[in-house]
Amino acid sequence: MDPASLFGNLFFGLVGYAAYRFGKARERPLKMVIGVVLCVFPWLVPDGPLWLWGVGGLLTAALFLPI
């Protein structure tokens, strides 16, 4: 595992945890689901930082959509 993937796993896990907590506190189920997906997806994407940062960036951007 290279440093970019390790840092990405940690970063997106923390962002996912924060999104889950925010969604739970504000009763926003979509934010909670995106938070859980952010915590789990690093295990599901192919090995490599490009996939990790690409998918993670899209999911993180989805948190800011006014839905």
MMTF fields as JSON, N, C-alpha, C and O atoms, coordinates in Angstrom:
{
  "mmtfVersion": "1.0.0",
  "mmtfProducer": "UNKNOWN",
  "numBonds": 267,
  "numAtoms": 268,
  "numGroups": 67,
  "numChains": 1,
  "numModels": 1,
  "chainsPerModel": [1],
  "groupsPerChain": [67],
  "chainIdList": ["A"],
  "bondAtomList": [4, 2, 8, 6, 12, 10, 16, 14, 20, 18, 24, 22, 28, 26, 32, 30, 36, 34, 40, 38, 44, 42, 48, 46, 52, 50, 56, 54, 60, 58, 64, 62, 68, 66, 72, 70, 76, 74, 80, 78, 84, 82, 88, 86, 92, 90, 96, 94, 100, 98, 104, 102, 108, 106, 112, 110, 116, 114, 120, 118, 124, 122, 128, 126, 132, 130, 136, 134, 140, 138, 144, 142, 148, 146, 152, 150, 156, 154, 160, 158, 164, 162, 168, 166, 172, 170, 176, 174, 180, 178, 184, 182, 188, 186, 192, 190, 196, 194, 200, 198, 204, 202, 208, 206, 212, 210, 216, 214, 220, 218, 224, 222, 228, 226, 232, 230, 236, 234, 240, 238, 244, 242, 248, 246, 252, 250, 256, 254, 260, 258, 264, 262],
  "bondOrderList": [1, 1, 1, 1, 1, 1, 1, 1, 1, 1, 1, 1, 1, 1, 1, 1, 1, 1, 1, 1, 1, 1, 1, 1, 1, 1, 1, 1, 1, 1, 1, 1, 1, 1, 1, 1, 1, 1, 1, 1, 1, 1, 1, 1, 1, 1, 1, 1, 1, 1, 1, 1, 1, 1, 1, 1, 1, 1, 1, 1, 1, 1, 1, 1, 1, 1],
  "groupList": [{"groupName": "MET", "atomNameList": ["N", "CA", "C", "O"], "elementList": ["N", "C", "C", "O"], "formalChargeList": [0, 0, 0, 0], "bondAtomList": [1, 0, 2, 1, 3, 2], "bondOrderList": [1, 1, 2], "singleLetterCode": "M", "chemCompType": "L-PEPTIDE LINKING"}, {"groupName": "ASP", "atomNameList": ["N", "CA", "C", "O"], "elementList": ["N", "C", "C", "O"], "formalChargeList": [0, 0, 0, 0], "bondAtomList": [1, 0, 2, 1, 3, 2], "bondOrderList": [1, 1, 2], "singleLetterCode": "D", "chemCompType": "L-PEPTIDE LINKING"}, {"groupName": "PRO", "atomNameList": ["N", "CA", "C", "O"], "elementList": ["N", "C", "C", "O"], "formalChargeList": [0, 0, 0, 0], "bondAtomList": [1, 0, 2, 1, 3, 2], "bondOrderList": [1, 1, 2], "singleLetterCode": "P", "chemCompType": "L-PEPTIDE LINKING"}, {"groupName": "ALA", "atomNameList": ["N", "CA", "C", "O"], "elementList": ["N", "C", "C", "O"], "formalChargeList": [0, 0, 0, 0], "bondAtomList": [1, 0, 2, 1, 3, 2], "bondOrderList": [1, 1, 2], "singleLetterCode": "A", "chemCompType": "L-PEPTIDE LINKING"}, {"groupName": "SER", "atomNameList": ["N", "CA", "C", "O"], "elementList": ["N", "C", "C", "O"], "formalChargeList": [0, 0, 0, 0], "bondAtomList": [1, 0, 2, 1, 3, 2], "bondOrderList": [1, 1, 2], "singleLetterCode": "S", "chemCompType": "L-PEPTIDE LINKING"}, {"groupName": "LEU", "atomNameList": ["N", "CA", "C", "O"], "elementList": ["N", "C", "C", "O"], "formalChargeList": [0, 0, 0, 0], "bondAtomList": [1, 0, 2, 1, 3, 2], "bondOrderList": [1, 1, 2], "singleLetterCode": "L", "chemCompType": "L-PEPTIDE LINKING"}, {"groupName": "PHE", "atomNameList": ["N", "CA", "C", "O"], "elementList": ["N", "C", "C", "O"], "formalChargeList": [0, 0, 0, 0], "bondAtomList": [1, 0, 2, 1, 3, 2], "bondOrderList": [1, 1, 2], "singleLetterCode": "F", "chemCompType": "L-PEPTIDE LINKING"}, {"groupName": "GLY", "atomNameList": ["N", "CA", "C", "O"], "elementList": ["N", "C", "C", "O"], "formalChargeList": [0, 0, 0, 0], "bondAtomList": [1, 0, 2, 1, 3, 2], "bondOrderList": [1, 1, 2], "singleLetterCode": "G", "chemCompType": "PEPTIDE LINKING"}, {"groupName": "ASN", "atomNameList": ["N", "CA", "C", "O"], "elementList": ["N", "C", "C", "O"], "formalChargeList": [0, 0, 0, 0], "bondAtomList": [1, 0, 2, 1, 3, 2], "bondOrderList": [1, 1, 2], "singleLetterCode": "N", "chemCompType": "L-PEPTIDE LINKING"}, {"groupName": "VAL", "atomNameList": ["N", "CA", "C", "O"], "elementList": ["N", "C", "C", "O"], "formalChargeList": [0, 0, 0, 0], "bondAtomList": [1, 0, 2, 1, 3, 2], "bondOrderList": [1, 1, 2], "singleLetterCode": "V", "chemCompType": "L-PEPTIDE LINKING"}, {"groupName": "TYR", "atomNameList": ["N", "CA", "C", "O"], "elementList": ["N", "C", "C", "O"], "formalChargeList": [0, 0, 0, 0], "bondAtomList": [1, 0, 2, 1, 3, 2], "bondOrderList": [1, 1, 2], "singleLetterCode": "Y", "chemCompType": "L-PEPTIDE LINKING"}, {"groupName": "ARG", "atomNameList": ["N", "CA", "C", "O"], "elementList": ["N", "C", "C", "O"], "formalChargeList": [0, 0, 0, 0], "bondAtomList": [1, 0, 2, 1, 3, 2], "bondOrderList": [1, 1, 2], "singleLetterCode": "R", "chemCompType": "L-PEPTIDE LINKING"}, {"groupName": "LYS", "atomNameList": ["N", "CA", "C", "O"], "elementList": ["N", "C", "C", "O"], "formalChargeList": [0, 0, 0, 0], "bondAtomList": [1, 0, 2, 1, 3, 2], "bondOrderList": [1, 1, 2], "singleLetterCode": "K", "chemCompType": "L-PEPTIDE LINKING"}, {"groupName": "GLU", "atomNameList": ["N", "CA", "C", "O"], "elementList": ["N", "C", "C", "O"], "formalChargeList": [0, 0, 0, 0], "bondAtomList": [1, 0, 2, 1, 3, 2], "bondOrderList": [1, 1, 2], "singleLetterCode": "E", "chemCompType": "L-PEPTIDE LINKING"}, {"groupName": "ILE", "atomNameList": ["N", "CA", "C", "O"], "elementList": ["N", "C", "C", "O"], "formalChargeList": [0, 0, 0, 0], "bondAtomList": [1, 0, 2, 1, 3, 2], "bondOrderList": [1, 1, 2], "singleLetterCode": "I", "chemCompType": "L-PEPTIDE LINKING"}, {"groupName": "CYS", "atomNameList": ["N", "CA", "C", "O"], "elementList": ["N", "C", "C", "O"], "formalChargeList": [0, 0, 0, 0], "bondAtomList": [1, 0, 2, 1, 3, 2], "bondOrderList": [1, 1, 2], "singleLetterCode": "C", "chemCompType": "L-PEPTIDE LINKING"}, {"groupName": "TRP", "atomNameList": ["N", "CA", "C", "O"], "elementList": ["N", "C", "C", "O"], "formalChargeList": [0, 0, 0, 0], "bondAtomList": [1, 0, 2, 1, 3, 2], "bondOrderList": [1, 1, 2], "singleLetterCode": "W", "chemCompType": "L-PEPTIDE LINKING"}, {"groupName": "THR", "atomNameList": ["N", "CA", "C", "O"], "elementList": ["N", "C", "C", "O"], "formalChargeList": [0, 0, 0, 0], "bondAtomList": [1, 0, 2, 1, 3, 2], "bondOrderList": [1, 1, 2], "singleLetterCode": "T", "chemCompType": "L-PEPTIDE LINKING"}],
  "groupTypeList": [0, 1, 2, 3, 4, 5, 6, 7, 8, 5, 6, 6, 7, 5, 9, 7, 10, 3, 3, 10, 11, 6, 7, 12, 3, 11, 13, 11, 2, 5, 12, 0, 9, 14, 7, 9, 9, 5, 15, 9, 6, 2, 16, 5, 9, 2, 1, 7, 2, 5, 16, 5, 16, 7, 9, 7, 7, 5, 5, 17, 3, 3, 5, 6, 5, 2, 14],
  "groupIdList": [1, 2, 3, 4, 5, 6, 7, 8, 9, 10, 11, 12, 13, 14, 15, 16, 17, 18, 19, 20, 21, 22, 23, 24, 25, 26, 27, 28, 29, 30, 31, 32, 33, 34, 35, 36, 37, 38, 39, 40, 41, 42, 43, 44, 45, 46, 47, 48, 49, 50, 51, 52, 53, 54, 55, 56, 57, 58, 59, 60, 61, 62, 63, 64, 65, 66, 67],
  "secStructList": [7, 7, 2, 2, 2, 2, 2, 2, 2, 2, 2, 2, 2, 2, 2, 2, 2, 2, 2, 2, 2, 2, 2, 2, 2, 6, 6, 7, 2, 2, 2, 2, 2, 2, 2, 2, 2, 2, 2, 2, 4, 4, 4, 6, 1, 7, 1, 1, 2, 2, 2, 2, 2, 2, 2, 2, 2, 2, 2, 2, 2, 2, 6, 6, 1, 7, 7],
  "xCoordList": [0.86, 0.0, 0.899, 1.797, 0.647, 1.471, 0.922, -0.215, 1.713, 1.281, 0.024, -0.781, -0.163, -1.352, -2.621, -3.638, -2.569, -3.731, -3.981, -5.128, -2.922, -3.069, -3.683, -4.603, -3.172, -3.717, -5.148, -5.986, -5.44, -6.802, -7.784, -8.891, -7.388, -8.256, -8.571, -9.722, -7.554, -7.747, -8.612, -9.543, -8.301, -9.024, -10.502, -11.36, -10.804, -12.195, -12.952, -14.167, -12.264, -12.903, -13.329, -14.428, -12.456, -12.802, -13.916, -14.82, -13.848, -14.911, -16.234, -17.278, -16.199, -17.41, -18.001, -19.218, -17.14, -17.617, -18.264, -19.326, -17.619, -18.172, -19.5, -20.431, -19.594, -20.834, -21.949, -23.095, -21.613, -22.613, -23.134, -24.342, -22.224, -22.629, -23.474, -24.47, -23.071, -23.829, -25.232, -26.22, -25.309, -26.607, -27.508, -28.721, -26.924, -27.709, -28.217, -29.366, -27.368, -27.762, -28.824, -29.724, -28.721, -29.659, -30.811, -31.649, -30.851, -31.895, -31.949, -33.003, -30.805, -30.694, -30.166, -28.959, -31.066, -30.652, -29.694, -28.84, -29.811, -28.901, -27.457, -26.534, -27.26, -25.916, -25.379, -24.185, -26.245, -25.831, -25.381, -24.366, -26.134, -25.797, -24.475, -23.628, -24.297, -23.039, -21.885, -20.8, -22.097, -21.062, -20.655, -19.466, -21.624, -21.315, -20.587, -19.632, -21.036, -20.378, -18.935, -18.041, -18.702, -17.337, -16.452, -15.259, -17.006, -16.22, -15.905, -14.873, -16.788, -16.661, -16.012, -15.359, -16.175, -15.759, -14.265, -13.926, -13.343, -11.927, -11.63, -10.664, -12.441, -12.244, -12.772, -12.413, -13.619, -14.284, -13.685, -13.904, -12.941, -12.372, -11.094, -10.427, -10.75, -9.501, -8.299, -8.345, -7.24, -6.047, -5.439, -5.225, -5.172, -4.562, -5.129, -6.33, -4.284, -4.751, -5.687, -6.506, -5.583, -6.445, -7.92, -8.753, -8.238, -9.614, -10.067, -11.178, -9.217, -9.566, -9.893, -10.936, -9.014, -9.221, -10.324, -11.012, -10.505, -11.572, -12.951, -13.802, -13.172, -14.471, -14.708, -15.814, -13.686, -13.82, -14.122, -14.913, -13.503, -13.781, -15.213, -15.854, -15.716, -17.103, -18.092, -19.078, -17.829, -18.722, -18.666, -19.695, -17.484, -17.362, -18.068, -18.71, -17.963, -18.67, -20.183, -20.927, -20.64, -22.073, -22.626, -23.819, -21.781, -22.228, -22.689, -23.524, -22.151, -22.457, -23.598, -23.936, -24.191, -25.352, -26.561, -26.757, -27.356, -28.521, -29.693, -30.751, -29.494, -30.548, -31.103, -32.002],
  "yCoordList": [-1.182, 0.0, 1.236, 1.368, 2.117, 3.317, 4.424, 4.331, 5.456, 6.514, 7.262, 7.663, 7.458, 8.163, 7.372, 7.957, 6.066, 5.237, 5.194, 5.242, 5.104, 5.078, 6.376, 6.353, 7.51, 8.795, 8.955, 9.51, 8.48, 8.559, 7.751, 8.213, 6.552, 5.73, 6.449, 6.487, 7.013, 7.724, 8.967, 9.213, 9.741, 10.988, 10.746, 11.381, 9.835, 9.593, 8.876, 9.035, 8.105, 7.514, 8.573, 8.508, 9.552, 10.637, 11.523, 11.92, 11.829, 12.632, 11.868, 12.461, 10.575, 9.761, 9.704, 9.779, 9.573, 9.551, 10.889, 10.923, 11.983, 13.312, 13.516, 14.091, 13.055, 13.19, 12.361, 12.803, 11.174, 10.333, 11.008, 11.062, 11.521, 12.187, 13.433, 13.688, 14.201, 15.39, 15.003, 15.616, 13.981, 13.539, 13.012, 13.218, 12.339, 11.81, 12.943, 12.922, 13.915, 15.023, 15.904, 16.401, 16.096, 16.978, 16.209, 16.793, 14.892, 14.018, 14.124, 14.378, 13.925, 13.926, 12.552, 12.31, 11.669, 10.292, 10.182, 9.294, 11.056, 10.979, 11.257, 10.6, 12.218, 12.516, 11.332, 11.038, 10.658, 9.485, 8.361, 7.709, 8.143, 7.078, 7.381, 6.499, 8.635, 9.007, 8.846, 8.422, 9.173, 8.994, 7.539, 7.232, 6.648, 5.218, 4.726, 3.955, 5.17, 4.766, 5.271, 4.557, 6.497, 7.026, 6.194, 6.045, 5.66, 4.83, 3.453, 2.865, 2.936, 1.56, 1.456, 0.455, 2.462, 2.315, 2.055, 1.427, 2.491, 2.189, 0.695, 0.303, -0.135, -1.581, -2.134, -3.244, -1.376, -1.881, -1.399, -2.029, -0.309, 0.214, -0.553, -1.069, -0.632, -1.298, -0.596, 0.592, -1.355, -0.815, 0.284, 0.1, 1.389, 2.518, 3.83, 3.94, 4.817, 6.099, 6.853, 7.646, 6.625, 7.346, 7.015, 7.918, 5.744, 5.333, 5.824, 6.331, 5.674, 6.064, 7.547, 7.923, 8.39, 9.831, 10.303, 11.277, 9.64, 10.021, 9.748, 10.637, 8.531, 8.163, 8.917, 9.397, 9.02, 9.746, 11.218, 11.804, 11.812, 13.218, 13.433, 14.406, 12.532, 12.637, 12.459, 13.19, 11.492, 11.28, 12.458, 12.868, 13.004, 14.168, 15.371, 16.132, 15.558, 16.658, 16.466, 17.443, 15.212, 14.945, 15.404, 15.686, 15.48, 15.957, 17.413, 17.829, 18.177, 19.606, 19.926, 21.095, 18.921, 19.168, 19.533, 18.95, 20.474, 20.882, 19.922, 20.285, 18.704, 17.683, 17.421, 16.594],
  "zCoordList": [0.0, 0.0, 0.0, 0.832, -0.926, -1.036, -0.117, 0.344, 0.147, 1.065, 0.61, 1.45, -0.702, -1.181, -0.862, -0.491, -1.001, -0.68, 0.828, 1.273, 1.598, 3.046, 3.557, 4.375, 3.075, 3.487, 2.993, 3.704, 1.79, 1.253, 2.086, 2.362, 2.487, 3.34, 4.646, 5.081, 5.261, 6.518, 6.319, 7.086, 5.295, 5.035, 4.753, 5.365, 3.835, 3.475, 4.591, 4.71, 5.393, 6.568, 7.568, 8.118, 7.806, 8.724, 8.172, 8.906, 6.884, 6.261, 6.317, 6.586, 6.068, 6.13, 7.528, 7.7, 8.522, 9.907, 10.27, 10.891, 9.882, 10.161, 9.431, 9.994, 8.195, 7.432, 8.068, 8.137, 8.525, 9.19, 10.452, 10.681, 11.266, 12.513, 12.22, 12.898, 11.214, 10.835, 10.366, 10.77, 9.512, 9.009, 10.112, 10.08, 11.076, 12.18, 13.077, 13.517, 13.341, 14.208, 13.554, 14.23, 12.245, 11.532, 10.894, 10.208, 11.124, 10.565, 9.044, 8.462, 8.418, 6.954, 6.522, 6.551, 6.127, 5.826, 4.642, 4.633, 3.647, 2.504, 2.928, 2.446, 3.819, 4.326, 5.123, 5.068, 5.858, 6.62, 5.683, 5.929, 4.619, 3.667, 2.97, 2.831, 2.529, 1.877, 2.854, 2.457, 4.119, 5.134, 5.295, 5.394, 5.32, 5.438, 4.188, 4.283, 3.028, 1.783, 1.752, 1.299, 2.23, 2.282, 3.203, 2.939, 4.257, 5.174, 4.588, 4.91, 3.729, 3.248, 1.869, 1.577, 1.022, -0.367, -0.577, -1.58, 0.297, 0.021, -0.081, -0.735, 0.55, 0.444, -0.873, -1.265, -1.557, -2.752, -4.066, -5.101, -4.055, -5.3, -5.638, -4.741, -6.92, -7.299, -6.664, -6.346, -6.492, -5.849, -6.711, -7.909, -6.111, -6.808, -6.329, -6.081, -6.197, -5.663, -6.6, -6.136, -7.913, -8.848, -8.605, -8.525, -8.489, -8.212, -6.84, -6.689, -5.867, -4.504, -4.421, -3.886, -4.942, -4.863, -5.804, -5.499, -6.93, -7.855, -7.281, -7.246, -6.833, -6.259, -4.952, -4.701, -4.135, -2.871, -3.079, -2.339, -4.071, -4.371, -4.827, -4.431, -5.657, -6.118, -4.964, -4.869, -4.094, -2.956, -1.998, -1.461, -1.78, -0.897, -1.5, -0.776, -2.8, -3.467, -3.354, -3.267, -3.356, -3.237, -1.885, -1.769, -0.881, 0.421, 0.371, 1.173, -0.561, -0.632, -1.59, -1.771, -2.201, -3.065, -2.2, -1.133, -2.644, -1.834, -1.971, -2.485, -1.509, -1.593, -0.209, -0.051]
}
